[in-house]
């Protein structure tokens, strides 16, 4: 089995960034010089995925337009001899095959993924959340795909978090699998109350899922927050067949959170080929002045 498709849910309202996201999708907020969603798409492309399915909602057309070809803009850039910029925009529009489906009701992440079932079909697929960024030498998605080639089962990306933050995440409990950084999932809890789990393995926005998840999502009743929780369906799937939690290598940024977003801007700016040196000098000078 080969993972050929990736589902990227982008239907959320982005309320944590209002008023900035009143008219602009949160996924289009920029990290240095490109929208957040482009980093996710580039990770997918670099990992060998062949098709992306965006799960969208009303007001998200800017995301689709960003990855589409704009004849008028291309003509203007050609006329003004801005060849390099024109080539970059054409590269973006040809990154990968993209399909969009609508989530017509805001019923949670689990429901958003379920809406992509007819496009995904009966094959394993990847899910990447549109506001989770990972800086790593090997793309996080590629690390997971490499592991999938070995285990052939669902994989959840996890990171260790402080005990006082576990209630903010879906938490995985597991046992050693015999593979480095990999755990066999035994239990999952969505945002556990303090003291209800000893695990510090928090789920982040990267998954490889077997197609059976769609039937389970269809049977899942609303859970935490009145939404159809992906974690509930994952737990049901883990009872039917093996599932693994993978501690990816790299640094994750929650770009859907204001502080996480600012941290991401700094981290990516310090790696930007044209800005890194000057920006680092500015930061060092600012710290010294304080």
Secondary structure, DSSP 4 states (H G I P E B T S, - for coil): ----EEEEE-----GGGTTTTSSS-GGGSEETTEEHHHHHHHHHHHTT--EEEEEE-TT-HHHHHHTS--HHHHHHHHHTT-HHHHHHHHHHHTSSEEEEEE--S---HHHHHHTTHHHH-SS-EEEE-TTEEEE-SS-HHHHHHHHHHHH-SEEEEEEE--GGGGGGSEEEEEEE-SSTTEEEEEEEEESPPTTS----EEEEEEEEE-TTHHHHHHHPPP-GGGS--HHHHHHHHHHHS-EEEEE-SSEEEETTSHHHHHHHHHHHHTT-TTTHHHHHHHHHHHHHH-
